[in-house]
């Protein structure tokens, strides 16, 4: 399976922005050039494992957080991301999200696209869809 470097870059950028860092600050912390960091965030380069580890450490993240779109066993990561997004909602919005999730999971089971014991099945390329 080919790694989805664009998805990795999106995760890096999301985490960087959440921490309030500029590309310049992250690049300096990691020890790479700003153009290289830009290419990483846009998925235009095959980032090395060492650089990815350095980025994860600088962002106080785990590698799973950054590469979760490429993992077949990433349910826990997405559950944490859902919990984070819900923590930013008010009470009414959480109820709306719950109703939507309930309807969506019911629809997925009816269509045979979700197995409650094994997570989502193949959504195009063997990854969980976003």
Long-range contacts (C-beta under 8 A, 24 or more apart in sequence): 1-70, 1-125, 1-126, 3-46, 3-67, 3-70, 4-43, 4-69, 4-70, 4-127, 5-40, 5-43, 5-44, 5-45, 5-46, 5-47, 6-42, 6-43, 7-43, 7-69, 7-70, 8-40, 8-43, 8-47, 8-52, 8-66, 8-67, 8-69, 8-70, 9-40, 9-41, 9-42, 9-43, 9-44, 10-41, 10-43, 11-65, 11-66, 11-67, 11-68, 11-69, 12-40, 12-41, 12-55, 12-59, 12-66, 13-41, 15-59, 15-61, 15-65, 15-66, 16-41, 16-59, 19-59, 19-60, 21-59, 26-55, 26-58, 26-59, 29-58, 30-54, 30-55, 30-58, 69-127, 69-128, 69-130, 70-127, 72-126, 72-127, 74-128, 75-119, 75-128, 78-128
